Amino acid sequence: MTRVTLLTPAGALRRGGLELLDEPGTKWIDVADPTEAALAPLASRFALHALAVEDCLHLDQRPKLEEYPGHVFIVLQAFAGVPKSWADLELQELHLFLGPDWLLSVHERAAPLVEAVGRRLEADPAATMGRGVDFVAYLLADALIDQGFPLLDAFNDTLEDLEQEIFDVPHKRHLAHSFELKRALARLRRVLSPQRDVVALLARRGIPHVGERTSLYFRDVYDHLVRMYEQIDTARDMLGNAMDGYLSMLANKTNEVTKQLTLFATIFLPLSFLTSFFGQNFEGINGRPFLWGVLSLCVALPVGMLTWFRYRHWL
């Protein structure tokens, strides 16, 4: 699906199909679910580089910025929404071709962020698209990257709940959940790390077709990415602490069980000695007084040992 948004020289905003490409003015062309047939006329019209067009047909690229004659090719990524399971993070990829007075955006499926930017253009064409297509590229990049804040907030909430559960009652499922969160965090970091470099280039002066005034807005997007990167580092430390806490709780539990078993063995060791020693047939030690003496010793010895253990705070 291809949709064209045109800002006429008179300042009117029009939206329609490819027929608007022949009209004068500033143009934003949005392509959802790209195909070779849909991109071919646009590639011919705007002299898009074949390598960049090939990247658009395979939406699994790394965030990057490449300069070609007549346009700049930008790849940005984000994760769409908060998943039901952190193992099912849905990657959203946005490709941008930025020319002198035109912008081509390519993405998979209908994206809510594109619709939101379209509504913003309709609400105030002069203050948005009237600033140039580089400002529309900023609006798309800002909307895409800001999707990461709710995702990271939900991740931190999940991590806090995991920590609380571990310190309440540690269970082996918590370790599996920790590794799931660790894989999700590594994937978030793998996407945001190169993307920060891309936006840093856009915030720097001298990139073709990106005005000095718009580069200041890209600097704000870069600040958002830095904040998100700091949140990821904090979450990684918290996750490491949670895993260490689980292992510590497990070790403490093991030590407590070992301690209890050791105390039982210590109590029964002299009793075993008494029963085995006096159970032998010795002449002259048989009789009821002897029996009561041995029984009294078998009762008094463990009571005395337990009292001693409590005095030493071993129990």
Stockholm file with secondary structure:
# STOCKHOLM 1.0

chainA/1-315         MTRVTLLTPAGALRRGGLELLDEPGTKWIDVADPTEAALAPLASRFALHALAVEDCLHLDQRPKLEEYPGHVFIVLQAFAGVPKSWADLELQELHLFLGPDWLLSVHERAAPLVEAVGRRLEADPAATMGRGVDFVAYLLADALIDQGFPLLDAFNDTLEDLEQEIFDVPHKRHLAHSFELKRALARLRRVLSPQRDVVALLARRGIPHVGERTSLYFRDVYDHLVRMYEQIDTARDMLGNAMDGYLSMLANKTNEVTKQLTLFATIFLPLSFLTSFFGQNFEGINGRPFLWGVLSLCVALPVGMLTWFRYRHWL
#=GR chainA/1-315 SS CEEEEEECTTSCEEEESGGGGGSSSEEEEEEESCCHHHHHHHHHHHTCCHHHHHHHHSCCCCSEEEEETTEEEEEEEEECSCCSSGGGCCEEEEEEEECSSEEEEEESSCCHHHHHHHHHHHHCTTTTGGGCHHHHHHHHHHHHHTTHHHHHHHHHHHHHHHHHHHHHSCCHHHHHHHHHHHHHHHHHHHHHHHHHHHHHHHHSTTCTTCCHHHHHHHHHHHHHHHHHHHHHHHHHHHHHHHHHHHHHHHHHHHHHHHHHHHHHHHHHHHHHHHHHHHTSCCTTCCSHHHHHHHHHHHHHHHHHHHHHHHHTTCC
#=GC SS_cons         CEEEEEECTTSCEEEESGGGGGSSSEEEEEEESCCHHHHHHHHHHHTCCHHHHHHHHSCCCCSEEEEETTEEEEEEEEECSCCSSGGGCCEEEEEEEECSSEEEEEESSCCHHHHHHHHHHHHCTTTTGGGCHHHHHHHHHHHHHTTHHHHHHHHHHHHHHHHHHHHHSCCHHHHHHHHHHHHHHHHHHHHHHHHHHHHHHHHSTTCTTCCHHHHHHHHHHHHHHHHHHHHHHHHHHHHHHHHHHHHHHHHHHHHHHHHHHHHHHHHHHHHHHHHHHHTSCCTTCCSHHHHHHHHHHHHHHHHHHHHHHHHTTCC
//
